[in-house]
Amino acid sequence: MKFDQLFQNQLDQLKEEGNYRIFAELQRKCGAFPKVVNHHEDGTRDVTVWCSNDYLGMGQHPKVVNTMVEAVQSCGTGAGGTRNISGNAYHHKRLEAELADLHQKEDALLFTSGYVSNWAALSTLGSRLPNAVILSDELNHASMIEGIRHARCQKAIWTHNDPEDLDRKLAALPANATKIVAFESVYSMDGDIAPIKEILDVCDKHGAMSYIDEVHAVGMYGPRGGGVAEREGLMDRITLIEGTLGKAFGVVGGYITGSHALCDFIRSFASGFIFTTALPPACAAAATASIRHLKESSIERDMQKRQVKRLRQRLDAEGIPHVDNPSHIIPVMVKDPVKCRMLSDILMDQFGIYVQPINYPTVPKGTERLRFTPGPLHTDADIDYLVEALKTLWKQCAIAHAVA
Ligand SMILES: *Cc1c(COP(=O)(O)O)cnc(C)c1O
């Protein structure tokens, strides 16, 4: 084909750098998570997943599965339209009420994914509000960056998790600016957590709106799974809380919560909300069941914390370097894209352990890593087996045993 050489040149360059993405083909088995079947060139094999964002295994929880099956049988598969044109289901409305309650806000608005919710909400706020300036943490997720870019308003990037730098950048803005401060709670690659209270204090000082992405925290932190802001009693101080239904809640979809006027505004003006088919009602029903369950049950969160702690202790005992952080994410630094891919391949081929290498551009070059997310369904034996495998490989590959 005429254009294929143009495509291939860039792909070849990626491969040379070790940054070419290869997706593992997996078949999840309901009831067996985190064990899955890996389909590869020569057949299939059983592997244990160590890098899933289905952090609590809710994607196979009987309540969630049964709710989805029943909803499909009663409502059919797709929504049949956008929310505006025939696709607005009872299940969507009920889920939005559940989300508003989860975050103690007046209202919520659903999107087809967390990516779309950030993209649509930030681009709409930035493009519609008078003299808008979006102040974005330098490590914000691609979905926020794309939303901000699409807003085509003024923007400022502040130093990661640094309220003082944010303060300086806000102080430099004119009095008539509408200031929007966008950040995350749990940053999923390093597993660090934002100083939310300090950031909100700075927002208040400058009359800025606060926009938090709690995608990696909803379902996981706080007594009802409302996120880090719930745990710290700060939800009422945040203008807009964004989250996903695709990670700890185990389904699919994204959302924002906030005041009624804010949600109504995004509903009325966001192209990424208006011009796309609504989520299948069964997904909305399943997500509602998952949220309700995690509002009342802490056993999943407690077991997860236990297994995270256990993996950290076992890695420490073997001198395998991992980034110390206050979250559920355990990054083991490899700092080389080719080695990172190689370790991941060997773990899969020889040990039946699946952990995807995390390379550029997901993380900066030179900080390539394996990112482990232990959950309540990983057994102690799974953890021991993983650590033994890493120990063997660490010796073979002669990767420095220094703390990253
Ligand atoms: C995964 C992710 C999203 C997007 O959520 P999806 O529901 O997967 O589209 C948004 N923000 C952050 C920080 C994420 O890691």
The ligand as an SDF file (V2000), in Angstrom:
LIG
                    3D

 15 15  0  0  0  0  0  0  0  0999 V2000
   -7.5410    5.0750   33.4470 C   0  0  0  0  0  0  0  0  0  0  0  0
   -7.5520    6.5430   33.7440 C   0  0  0  0  0  0  0  0  0  0  0  0
   -8.5390    7.3770   33.2430 C   0  0  0  0  0  0  0  0  0  0  0  0
   -9.5120    6.9090   32.2040 C   0  0  0  0  0  0  0  0  0  0  0  0
  -10.4840    6.0780   32.7520 O   0  0  0  0  0  0  0  0  0  0  0  0
  -11.1640    4.9850   31.8030 P   0  0  0  0  0  0  0  0  0  0  0  0
  -12.4610    4.7110   32.4420 O   0  0  0  0  0  0  0  0  0  0  0  0
  -10.2250    3.8210   31.7630 O   0  0  0  0  0  0  0  0  0  0  0  0
  -11.3080    5.6090   30.4420 O   0  0  0  0  0  0  0  0  0  0  0  0
   -8.6060    8.6780   33.6820 C   0  0  0  0  0  0  0  0  0  0  0  0
   -7.7100    9.1670   34.5610 N   0  0  0  0  0  0  0  0  0  0  0  0
   -6.7080    8.4030   35.0400 C   0  0  0  0  0  0  0  0  0  0  0  0
   -5.7670    8.9870   36.0160 C   0  0  0  0  0  0  0  0  0  0  0  0
   -6.5900    7.0710   34.6330 C   0  0  0  0  0  0  0  0  0  0  0  0
   -5.5820    6.3340   35.0690 O   0  0  0  0  0  0  0  0  0  0  0  0
  1  2  1  0
  2  3  1  0
  2 14  2  0
  3  4  1  0
  3 10  2  0
  4  5  1  0
  5  6  1  0
  6  7  2  0
  6  8  1  0
  6  9  1  0
 10 11  1  0
 11 12  2  0
 12 13  1  0
 12 14  1  0
 14 15  1  0
M  END
$$$$
